[in-house]
Amino acid sequence: MWLARMKTVKLRFAVMLAPLVLFVLLTFDLPVLTMLGWSFSNPTPTVRHYLYVFETPVYLKVIGKTLRIASLTTISCVILGYPLVYWLRGLSPRGRSICLVLVLLPFWISILIRTYAWIVILGNDGIVNRVLIAMRLVHQPVQFLYNELGVLIGMVNVLLPFFVLPLYAAFSRFDERCFQAAASLGGSRRAIFWRLFLPMSGPSVAASATLVFILSLGFYITPAVLGGGNVTMIANMLDVLINTLPRWETAAALSTILMITILILYMVNYRLRSGFSN
Amino acid sequence: MISHQLTSERDTLAPVSRRPAIEVSGLSKHFGTVCAVSDVDLTVAEGEFLSILGPSGSGKSTLLGLVAGLIQPTGGRIVIGSRDVTHVPPAQRDIGLVFQSYALFPNMTVAGNIAFSLAVRGISRRDAKERVEWAIELVRLNGLEHRKPSQLSGGQQQRVAIARALVFGPKLLLLDEPLAALDRKLREEVRLELRRLQGTLGVTTVLVTHDQDEAMSMSDRIAVLAQGVIQQLGSPGELYRQPANRFVAGFLGAANLFHGIIAREGNGAVLALDGGTRLPLAGDYPSLGRRATMLVRPERVNLQPATEAPANRFCIDCHVADVVYQGEIVRYAVEAPPVGPVIASCQHVVPRFSPGDRACFSWRPEDAWLIQDKEE
């Protein structure tokens, strides 16, 4: 009786979940598998497309550039975000929520609008260059746009909240008593930071940083708009391979490489997070 | 259950003759309009074990935080040794702190945790090693030096915290509910460990707890705190036998409390209860006509079958409502309509009464303690 009831409950859940499972299978998993199939077929099975990607300098250059921009974005997020989160911790609860809202605010504005806003701000006649010239720090406008610097600025702007929020969550799980104990044991603020806080925050910084790195590998709009065609990351390359050339098999191989890289990084991220909660 | 025999030995200690280790005077802490600690005066003698006992929200943790320097007082003075530390940061107060949550440093090993205070004092690694070994020996954690806190049991973690707090030879050891997170058996073990350590090292110790058994069994003196005010300060025996007010009487151990007015009867006096019952008073009593509360501990109550009621002294008729067998004692809850419910703890090997039985209870008048009610 009870067992039968259990079974009907389970069945009911299965029926309710079926449309969603079917939807995900058809619209996500199937295309991914098709893409994998394409990357290995010609139409007979082959690894030709992968060899082509690894033998052609332009693709290696794009992969290299993508990894470099992603690394620089991640490092910038750590350098800017860590002090911000550390400072947030010391604020009153009210101050903290105000600052968190300020950090979250950009999420409510379309990424496209934010990216175009940077053109207005960083352009030759933009506010930044006008201020720099007015202060006589430079003689002619600094070229912020249509190069890697512009892409970097745009990407850091988009990704900083993704670094700050998980780190903030991790920091708020720290036992305040630990630092009180350290203070009572004679630790100065500086000693407590270097000996205790920084090592304690290591795993969560690494976890948040890998998250930022993963996200930055797939950026398309920011390099397209702020790079002005001069900065090609993997996603932009894929656009060219699919819409212009078109070489779908090469695109599939490149996508697979990107996906595997991200899966490995996600595993690292998961390990770091689960290791930290222990 | 608390018995007198366990605590009487410690009653004889007279801490007042020793030098004060901490002197707190007029200490207050307000959080906005809430007064957490109100005008507290407290002196702890050198080498003394003092407990601050109170229910949650009584201000006991705030008081400890003030002494440790984690909280800034609104008013008052704190002197440790002979130094005024009211505005000294915690790092310079020379205090070992132990928290309920252990608060071990998760990124360091056991040895690293214990060595922290020595490292930040710039003590050389070699000298520190000796001290750390001594501290590990002290709390019997040999062999676990290189474990991380997450690899230790709760009891072991708390012992690391204790070693960490003692290794630098602090003037004062502050314990904030150190046993509350441990299960019953471990709690007993760490309690004994703490007592032993405190005895050997002779370090002045202040324990904050809500657990009356813990305070009773460990302390030289107990300060009972409620609503930020010390209700009574004294040895465990004093507090148990002669509580200053109804709060202390009810908070430490089980208590039968009877409210009434002091009235004359014959040569002596009685407490005339509101229900009409008259309870005899022995010894001194406050002036006639005053309202007072009589305290009789359950183990002082004699319960007899109704048929054996003595003719020459008072015995109040009752019926047994509940019987709880607790091994060394049997606890009877009895109902005596004009007096109310009363608890009697008897050293019966097997229960002699069952629910529904008619009985009568009494006590020796000198076993009752009279608390004069505050003027309303």
Interface residues (C-beta under 8 A of the other chain):
Chain A: D175 R177 C178 Q180 A181 A182 A183 S184 L185 G186 G187 S188 A191 R195 L196 P199 M200 G202 N278
Chain B: A68 G69 L70 P89 P90 A91 Q92 R93 I95 G96 L97 F99 S101 A103 L104 F105 P106 N107 M108 F116 S117 A119 V120 R121 S150 A161 R164 A165 F168
